Amino acid sequence: MEYAEIKGKYPRFIYEKCEVNKTNEKYEFKYYFEIEGLKKFTPSLEIATQYVKNTEIDDAFLHELAFHVGMVEMISYWKCAMPYEVIVKAGYLNDRQINWFKKLFYHGLGEFLYVNHIDIEYDDFMKIKCESTPQKFDNTFEGHGNLIAIGGGKDSVVSLNLLKEMKADNDAFMINPKAVHLECAKAGGYENKMVVIQRNLDKGIVELNNAGFLNGHTPFSAMVSFSSLLTAYLTKKKYIVLSNESSANESNVVGTKINHQYSKSYEYECDFNNYVKEHFAVNIHYFSLLRPLAEIQIAMLFAKYPEYHHVFKSCNVGSKQEPWHWCCNCPKCLFVYIILCPFLLDEELLAIFGENLLDKKELLEIFIELTGNSAHKPFECVGTYEEVNYAISRKIEKTEGDLPFLLDYYQKHYSIVPENDMLRSYNEENNLPKEFSDIVKGVINEK
């Protein structure tokens, strides 16, 4: 179904209410959404009470946090018909908050709009109206330690290891974990220090997707930010630690702000922290430990942790099947192979992926996109053109004898030689508290 076919057909989306239900076993956060004239949805989140350490929970403040999780959850449902008018009845938003969420929707759905050929200006995108009144709550809170988000890939593994000296104060945070997430946490010694959220989607959205309504990428990391804030409050954590690198700031389409990783970007991270400070005034700090680093540096560090090499997975195609595996045919697989190849032996890479991806002719088009020799790079969480070229050049320098197909193609057509040593760089655009910054600086300066 094209946007032109559905535009204006369902003009109103209603966020009716947010319920917080507590039993002896769990907290349940339930959301009531409706696309008028089409369908109602009731997704939910659950967290077991065994993880809750905060003994001074203010019910009104907890509801406020849960309501905000719903503001992000609704993106998955709103996008299928893109109603212009969004009516919020479940909680209160002032004009500044409304503008904040409109920005998140617009840029967080940048890839969705691009892929669905929807050319729409910011002012015409949506109008959010709030029909609730402000609520009073007590946000007094004193947390301690780190809530570390785990994604199953190499990045969060590096964060777990960089903060291993703080393990007593760390918990690994996961949403709907697969076996890979759990195995990564266990490999790091976190088998008894995991905090898990169960996210339950309403099956109605799948029905609409199957019926041809609009579908595509949503800013999942924004969901992580608000749900981890809620979790940090319940578990009494001071820091929420992400593993987003500086590469997440680069757009996917040349000359635009369209970014598959928008909600992983430094811009979003700053926006979120400012929002928390202004509207919640709670002492919980959200930051990415790896923000000062490039993907190439993270790969260098990850190569030093062989206990994870057989466990980690990043392939989104392979994640949709059991067991999670490397499909070896997608941009993410090729990127991870490239970024690791300067630091691991060919036989080590073969043990991880099962085949030599640099010798696959059918990956040439993806290879060209990753190196920056196309109109856009793949819509995946992949690194910058600069670091891809750096990794390839380093691999070519180290290779003796005949080059595999993709490296041979690269040498004949591009042969870009990076001017700078990217392995010792440190991006000062970050939100790391000093004690965390010292850890990251120390590890990249090790000889």
C-alpha positions as CSV (number, residue, x, y, z in Angstrom):
1,M,0.0,0.0,0.0
2,E,1.4,3.4,-1.0
3,Y,1.2,6.5,1.3
4,A,-0.9,8.3,-1.3
5,E,-3.6,5.5,-0.9
6,I,-3.8,5.9,2.8
7,K,-3.1,9.6,3.4
8,G,-5.9,11.2,5.3
9,K,-8.0,8.1,5.4
10,Y,-7.5,7.6,9.2
11,P,-6.9,11.1,10.5
12,R,-6.8,10.5,14.3
13,F,-4.5,8.4,16.5
14,I,-5.5,8.3,20.2
15,Y,-3.2,7.4,23.1
16,E,-6.1,6.7,25.5
17,K,-4.5,5.6,28.7
18,C,-1.5,3.9,30.4
19,E,-2.1,1.4,33.2
20,V,0.4,0.4,35.9
21,N,-0.6,-2.9,37.5
22,K,1.5,-4.6,40.2
23,T,1.3,-8.2,41.5
24,N,3.6,-10.1,43.8
25,E,5.4,-11.4,40.7
26,K,5.6,-8.5,38.3
27,Y,4.9,-4.9,37.3
28,E,2.8,-4.7,34.1
29,F,2.6,-1.5,32.1
30,K,-0.3,-1.6,29.6
31,Y,-1.0,0.9,26.8
32,Y,-4.3,1.6,25.0
33,F,-3.9,3.0,21.5
34,E,-6.4,3.5,18.7
35,I,-6.3,4.4,15.1
36,E,-9.9,5.7,14.8
37,G,-11.9,3.8,12.3
38,L,-9.2,1.1,11.9
39,K,-8.1,-0.8,15.0
40,K,-7.3,-0.6,18.7
41,F,-4.1,-1.9,20.3
42,T,-3.1,-2.9,23.8
43,P,0.7,-3.6,23.9
44,S,2.4,-4.0,27.3
45,L,5.7,-4.2,29.1
46,E,6.5,-6.4,32.1
47,I,9.3,-6.5,34.7
48,A,9.5,-9.1,37.4
49,T,9.4,-7.7,41.0
50,Q,12.5,-9.8,41.8
51,Y,14.5,-7.1,40.0
52,V,13.0,-4.2,41.9
53,K,15.3,-2.7,44.5
54,N,13.7,0.7,45.0
55,T,11.7,0.6,48.3
56,E,10.5,4.2,48.0
57,I,8.6,4.1,44.7
58,D,6.3,7.0,44.1
59,D,3.3,5.6,42.2
60,A,2.6,8.9,40.4
61,F,6.2,9.2,39.2
62,L,6.3,5.6,38.1
63,H,3.1,6.2,36.1
64,E,4.8,9.3,34.6
65,L,7.8,7.2,33.5
66,A,5.5,4.5,32.1
67,F,3.4,7.0,30.2
68,H,6.5,8.2,28.5
69,V,7.5,4.7,27.5
70,G,4.1,4.6,25.8
71,M,4.9,7.7,23.8
72,V,7.7,5.8,22.1
73,E,5.8,2.5,22.0
74,M,3.1,4.2,20.0
75,I,5.5,4.9,17.0
76,S,5.2,1.2,15.9
77,Y,1.4,1.5,15.7
78,W,1.1,5.1,14.5
79,K,3.3,4.6,11.5
80,C,1.1,2.0,9.7
81,A,-1.4,4.8,8.7
82,M,0.3,8.0,9.8
83,P,-2.7,9.8,11.2
84,Y,-2.0,13.6,11.2
85,E,-3.7,14.3,14.5
86,V,-2.4,12.5,17.6
87,I,-4.5,12.9,20.7
88,V,-2.8,12.2,24.0
89,K,-5.1,11.5,26.9
90,A,-2.9,9.1,29.0
91,G,-0.7,11.8,30.5
92,Y,0.4,15.4,30.2
93,L,2.8,17.0,27.8
94,N,3.5,20.7,27.5
95,D,4.4,22.5,24.3
96,R,8.1,21.8,24.7
97,Q,7.5,18.2,25.3
98,I,5.2,17.9,22.3
99,N,7.9,19.4,20.1
100,W,10.5,17.0,21.5
101,F,8.4,14.0,20.6
102,K,7.5,15.4,17.2
103,K,11.3,15.7,16.5
104,L,11.8,12.1,17.6
105,F,9.0,10.8,15.4
106,Y,10.2,12.7,12.3
107,H,13.9,11.9,12.5
108,G,13.5,8.5,14.1
109,L,11.3,7.6,11.2
110,G,13.6,9.1,8.6
111,E,14.5,5.8,7.0
112,F,10.9,4.7,7.1
113,L,9.8,7.8,5.2
114,Y,12.7,7.4,2.7
115,V,12.1,3.7,2.0
116,N,8.4,4.2,1.6
117,H,8.9,7.2,-0.7
118,I,7.1,9.6,1.6
119,D,8.2,13.2,0.9
120,I,6.7,15.2,3.7
121,E,7.8,18.4,5.4
122,Y,8.2,18.6,9.2
123,D,5.3,21.0,9.7
124,D,3.0,18.7,7.7
125,F,4.1,15.5,9.4
126,M,1.8,15.3,12.5
127,K,0.1,17.4,15.1
128,I,0.1,16.3,18.7
129,K,-2.6,17.5,21.1
130,C,-2.7,16.8,24.8
131,E,-6.0,16.5,26.6
132,S,-4.6,15.8,30.1
133,T,-3.6,18.0,33.0
134,P,-0.3,18.0,34.9
135,Q,0.2,15.6,37.7
136,K,2.2,16.1,40.9
137,F,4.8,13.5,41.8
138,D,7.7,12.9,44.1
139,N,10.9,12.2,42.1
140,T,13.3,12.0,45.1
141,F,15.8,9.3,44.1
142,E,19.3,8.3,44.9
143,G,20.7,5.5,42.7
144,H,24.0,3.7,42.6
145,G,25.8,1.6,40.0
146,N,25.3,0.9,36.3
147,L,22.5,-0.6,34.2
148,I,24.3,-1.8,31.1
149,A,22.2,-2.4,28.0
150,I,23.0,-5.7,26.2
151,G,22.4,-6.2,22.5
152,G,24.2,-9.4,21.7
153,G,26.8,-7.8,19.5
154,K,30.4,-6.9,19.9
155,D,29.8,-3.4,21.2
156,S,27.9,-4.2,24.4
157,V,30.5,-7.0,25.0
158,V,33.2,-4.4,25.0
159,S,31.3,-2.2,27.5
160,L,30.8,-5.2,29.8
161,N,34.5,-5.8,29.8
162,L,35.6,-2.2,30.2
163,L,33.4,-1.9,33.3
164,K,34.3,-5.4,34.7
165,E,36.1,-3.8,37.7
166,M,32.7,-2.3,38.7
167,K,30.9,-5.6,38.3
168,A,29.5,-5.6,41.8
169,D,27.6,-2.4,40.9
170,N,26.5,-3.5,37.4
171,D,23.4,-5.1,36.1
172,A,23.0,-6.3,32.5
173,F,19.7,-4.9,31.0
174,M,17.8,-6.7,28.2
175,I,14.5,-6.4,26.4
176,N,13.0,-9.7,25.1
177,P,16.4,-11.4,25.2
178,K,17.3,-14.2,22.8
179,A,19.7,-16.9,23.7
180,V,22.6,-14.9,22.3
181,H,21.9,-12.0,24.7
182,L,21.9,-14.4,27.7
183,E,25.0,-16.2,26.5
184,C,26.9,-12.9,26.2
185,A,25.9,-11.8,29.7
186,K,26.9,-15.2,31.1
187,A,30.2,-15.2,29.3
188,G,30.9,-11.9,31.1
189,G,30.0,-13.4,34.4
190,Y,26.6,-11.7,34.6
191,E,24.4,-14.9,34.9
192,N,23.1,-13.7,38.2
193,K,23.0,-10.0,37.4
194,M,20.5,-9.7,34.6
195,V,17.5,-7.4,34.5
196,V,15.0,-8.4,31.8
197,I,12.0,-6.6,30.4
198,Q,9.3,-8.4,28.4
199,R,7.9,-6.3,25.7
200,N,4.6,-7.6,24.3
201,L,3.5,-6.2,20.9
202,D,-0.2,-6.2,20.0
203,K,-0.8,-8.8,17.3
204,G,-3.0,-6.3,15.5
205,I,0.0,-4.5,14.1
206,V,1.2,-7.7,12.5
207,E,-2.2,-8.1,10.9
208,L,-2.1,-4.6,9.5
209,N,1.5,-5.1,8.2
210,N,0.4,-8.3,6.5
211,A,-2.6,-6.4,5.0
212,G,-0.2,-4.0,3.3
213,F,-0.3,-1.0,5.6
214,L,2.8,1.1,5.9
215,N,5.7,-0.7,7.6
216,G,9.4,-0.1,8.2
217,H,12.2,0.8,10.6
218,T,11.4,2.4,13.9
219,P,13.8,4.1,16.4
220,F,14.1,1.1,18.8
221,S,17.0,2.7,20.8
222,A,14.5,5.4,21.8
223,M,12.4,2.6,23.3
224,V,15.6,1.4,25.1
225,S,16.2,4.9,26.5
226,F,12.8,5.4,28.1
227,S,12.3,1.8,29.2
228,S,15.8,1.7,30.7
229,L,15.0,5.0,32.6
230,L,11.9,3.3,34.0
231,T,14.0,0.2,34.9
232,A,16.8,2.3,36.5
233,Y,14.2,3.9,38.7
234,L,12.9,0.5,39.8
235,T,16.3,-1.0,40.3
236,K,17.9,2.1,41.9
237,K,20.7,2.6,39.3
238,K,22.4,5.9,38.8
239,Y,23.9,5.3,35.3
240,I,22.3,3.8,32.2
241,V,25.2,2.7,30.0
242,L,24.7,2.2,26.3
243,S,27.3,1.0,23.7
244,N,26.6,3.4,20.8
245,E,29.8,4.6,19.0
246,S,30.6,7.8,17.2
247,S,29.9,6.1,13.9
248,A,26.2,6.2,14.7
249,N,26.2,10.0,13.9
250,E,26.7,9.5,10.2
251,S,23.7,9.7,7.9
252,N,22.9,6.9,5.5
253,V,21.9,9.1,2.6
254,V,24.4,11.6,1.4
255,G,23.4,15.2,1.9
256,T,20.5,14.4,4.3
257,K,19.9,13.7,8.0
258,I,18.3,10.3,7.2
259,N,20.0,8.1,9.7
260,H,19.2,4.4,10.4
261,Q,20.8,5.0,13.8
262,Y,19.2,8.3,14.7
263,S,18.1,7.2,18.2
264,K,21.7,6.0,18.8
265,S,23.2,9.3,17.7
266,Y,24.9,11.8,20.0
267,E,22.2,14.3,19.1
268,Y,19.5,12.1,20.4
269,E,21.5,11.1,23.5
270,C,21.9,14.8,24.4
271,D,18.2,15.5,23.6
272,F,17.2,12.6,25.9
273,N,19.4,13.7,28.8
274,N,18.1,17.3,28.5
275,Y,14.5,16.0,28.5
276,V,15.2,13.9,31.7
277,K,16.7,16.9,33.4
278,E,14.0,19.3,32.5
279,H,10.9,17.2,32.9
280,F,11.8,14.5,35.4
281,A,14.6,16.1,37.4
282,V,15.7,12.7,38.5
283,N,19.3,11.8,39.2
284,I,19.8,9.2,36.5
285,H,22.4,9.7,33.8
286,Y,22.1,8.1,30.3
287,F,25.2,7.9,28.2
288,S,27.1,5.7,25.7
289,L,30.4,4.4,27.1
290,L,31.7,3.9,23.5
291,R,30.7,7.3,22.1
292,P,34.3,8.5,22.1
293,L,35.3,5.5,19.9
294,A,34.9,4.5,16.3
295,E,33.7,1.0,15.2
296,I,37.3,0.2,14.2
297,Q,38.5,0.8,17.7
298,I,35.7,-1.3,19.2
299,A,36.6,-4.1,16.8
300,M,40.2,-3.8,18.0
301,L,39.1,-4.2,21.6
302,F,36.6,-7.0,20.9
303,A,39.3,-9.0,19.1
304,K,41.0,-9.3,22.5
305,Y,38.0,-11.2,24.1
306,P,38.1,-14.7,22.4
307,E,35.6,-16.0,25.0
308,Y,32.9,-14.1,23.2
309,H,33.9,-14.8,19.6
310,H,31.7,-17.9,19.3
311,V,28.8,-16.3,21.1
312,F,28.1,-12.8,19.8
313,K,25.7,-12.2,16.9
314,S,24.8,-9.0,15.0
315,C,23.1,-10.2,11.9
316,N,19.5,-8.9,11.8
317,V,18.5,-11.4,9.1
318,G,19.8,-14.3,11.1
319,S,18.1,-13.0,14.3
320,K,14.7,-13.7,12.8
321,Q,15.4,-17.5,12.9
322,E,16.4,-20.0,15.6
323,P,19.2,-20.3,16.4
324,W,20.4,-16.8,15.7
325,H,23.2,-17.1,13.1
326,W,25.3,-15.1,10.6
327,C,23.5,-15.2,7.3
328,C,26.7,-14.1,5.5
329,N,24.7,-12.4,2.7
330,C,23.7,-9.0,4.3
331,P,25.4,-5.6,4.9
332,K,25.7,-6.2,8.6
333,C,27.5,-9.5,8.2
334,L,29.9,-8.1,5.6
335,F,30.6,-5.0,7.7
336,V,31.3,-6.9,10.9
337,Y,33.7,-9.2,8.9
338,I,35.5,-6.2,7.4
339,I,35.8,-4.3,10.7
340,L,37.3,-7.4,12.4
341,C,39.6,-8.5,9.6
342,P,42.6,-6.4,10.5
343,F,42.6,-7.8,14.0
344,L,41.7,-11.5,13.6
345,L,43.4,-14.3,11.6
346,D,41.6,-15.7,8.6
347,E,41.0,-18.9,10.4
348,E,39.5,-17.1,13.4
349,L,37.1,-15.2,11.1
350,L,36.2,-18.5,9.4
351,A,35.4,-20.0,12.8
352,I,33.0,-17.2,13.5
353,F,31.2,-16.8,10.1
354,G,31.7,-20.2,8.5
355,E,33.0,-18.7,5.2
356,N,35.3,-16.0,3.8
357,L,33.0,-13.1,3.1
358,L,35.7,-11.1,1.3
359,D,35.7,-13.8,-1.4
360,K,32.0,-13.6,-2.2
361,K,31.3,-12.0,-5.6
362,E,27.6,-11.7,-4.8
363,L,28.4,-9.2,-2.0
364,L,30.1,-6.7,-4.4
365,E,27.2,-4.2,-4.5
366,I,27.0,-4.1,-0.7
367,F,30.8,-3.8,-0.5
368,I,30.6,-0.7,-2.8
369,E,28.0,0.9,-0.6
370,L,30.0,0.2,2.6
371,T,33.1,1.9,1.1
372,G,31.2,5.1,0.2
373,N,31.2,4.6,-3.5
374,S,27.4,4.6,-3.8
375,A,24.6,7.1,-3.3
376,H,23.9,5.8,0.2
377,K,25.3,3.3,2.6
378,P,23.1,0.3,3.7
379,F,20.3,0.9,6.2
380,E,22.0,-1.0,8.9
381,C,24.0,-0.2,12.0
382,V,27.3,-0.1,10.2
383,G,30.3,2.2,10.6
384,T,31.5,5.2,8.7
385,Y,33.0,5.1,5.2
386,E,36.3,6.2,6.7
387,E,36.7,3.3,9.1
388,V,35.5,0.7,6.5
389,N,38.2,2.0,4.1
390,Y,40.7,2.0,7.0
391,A,40.0,-1.6,7.9
392,I,40.2,-2.7,4.2
393,S,43.5,-0.9,3.7
394,R,45.0,-2.5,6.8
395,K,43.8,-5.9,5.7
396,I,45.4,-5.5,2.3
397,E,48.7,-4.4,3.8
398,K,48.7,-7.6,6.0
399,T,47.7,-10.0,3.2
400,E,50.4,-12.1,1.6
401,G,49.8,-13.7,-1.8
402,D,46.6,-13.3,-3.8
403,L,43.9,-11.1,-2.5
404,P,40.3,-12.4,-2.1
405,F,37.8,-11.1,-4.7
406,L,36.5,-8.0,-2.8
407,L,39.9,-6.8,-1.7
408,D,41.3,-7.3,-5.2
409,Y,38.4,-5.2,-6.6
410,Y,39.0,-2.5,-4.0
411,Q,42.7,-2.3,-4.8
412,K,42.1,-2.1,-8.6
413,H,39.3,0.5,-8.3
414,Y,39.8,2.6,-5.2
415,S,42.9,1.8,-3.2
416,I,42.2,4.5,-0.6
417,V,45.0,4.9,1.9
418,P,43.8,6.5,5.1
419,E,45.9,9.4,6.3
420,N,45.3,9.0,10.0
421,D,45.7,6.2,12.5
422,M,42.1,5.9,13.8
423,L,43.0,3.5,16.6
424,R,44.1,6.1,19.1
425,S,41.5,8.8,18.4
426,Y,39.1,10.0,21.1
427,N,35.9,11.9,20.2
428,E,35.3,14.6,22.8
429,E,31.6,14.9,21.9
430,N,30.3,12.5,24.5
431,N,28.4,12.5,27.8
432,L,30.8,10.3,29.8
433,P,31.3,11.1,33.5
434,K,35.0,11.5,34.2
435,E,35.5,8.1,35.9
436,F,34.2,6.4,32.7
437,S,36.1,8.6,30.4
438,D,39.4,7.7,32.2
439,I,38.7,4.0,31.6
440,V,38.1,4.5,27.9
441,K,41.1,6.7,27.4
442,G,43.2,4.3,29.3
443,V,42.3,1.3,27.2
444,I,42.8,3.0,23.8
445,N,46.2,4.3,24.9
446,E,47.5,0.9,25.9
447,K,50.5,-0.2,23.9
